[in-house]
Amino acid sequence: MSTSVIKHLDVFPLRLPMIRSFAFASGSAGRAGDTAPHVLVRVTDDAGHVGWGEGRPVPGWSYETLESATTTLRGYLAPAVLGCEIHDRVGLHQRMHAALGRGPSTGQPIAKAALDMAVHDLAAQATGLPLRAYLGGAGLVRPMPLSYTVTAHETDGAADEVAAARGAGFAHFNFKVAMGGPDAALAGAIRRAAGAGAFIWADANQGYTLPQARRAAAALADAGVDVLEQPLPADRMNLMRQLRLGTALPLAVDEASVSPADFFGYAAEGLVDYLVLKVTRSGGLGPSLQQIMIAEAAGLKFLVSGLTDGLLTKLATLHLAAVFGYAGPAALNGSQFTDESALFPGKAQLERGGAVLLPSVPGVGVAPETAALDRFLCDV
Ligand SMILES: [Mg+2]
């Protein structure tokens, strides 16, 4: 058997228009009128197959930037993976980790995720399978419901936003807490506006102290919140242990769960109720698949989330989630915040009415319009 190998990589640092401001406890993903950094990767093999991947560095969320992701990919990861067999995804990560090692967790996960995604797209296309089937799942899927991210930080505005989103087809809602506002009142307003059947998801982005988290968890539970994500600083597992002891509200970690070993630590100690599946945070589809396996072995469910990423990440993540029969909600909210219509002019056929219908063509299922890339390209 002869297997194709990775022959060439192109890295495209882009800044896409932001159409809505998005702030959270640790910072911001950008403001309306600004631009959002995205790094696209195109991988080509020696048989001429092409795959695309995406990273969305958000410096207010983690330490990677447009510049660091671009130079990491061009200077370190690309040379390391040239010649790697396209289906050897274990070897791919071994090569990337050899080029850029880990500290307390995976090094430069967002840059690695962009490359991992591109290789998965390429390899699935080379086999003629949609990514979800290449990853071991069924070919047929139903539309995946999205979770709408509420951006208003006061009750009346949040209720209005939920009502408008419900009118557009959304049934589930996530929102940010630990930003100095009335979190419990906000949660109550969102629950009332969303209805009893909605999944309501609060994310503190590391913003509480332990006493604040204890009070907030009780109040959010009373207000009808279903899960509290990353209430405490990501490098303070000891605080999660203490919070867990006296809190009935289901908990999840996001920023603290980069590598499979990170999540294993939380699962093994019984500190969380969910894995937050976030492909770009975790170094790509390969490590994310390992995290899901750990969650399954631990008897835990997962929730799908993102970093205001674009269509490539949205579809790649949903292919992976679909392998395990995930039925939503998916907090893949890039369309609320970023205008990528020039890159993906057919996007509205895949995402509408608060849901995503995964394509059934080989690979991830979409590729950016290369003629439009120049409009957003940056010097790095
Ligand atoms: Mg989060």
Boltz pocket constraint, residues with backbone or C-beta under 6 A from the ligand:
constraints:
  - pocket:
      binder: B
      contacts: [[A, 203], [A, 205], [A, 229], [A, 230], [A, 254], [A, 255], [A, 305]]
      max_distance: 6.0
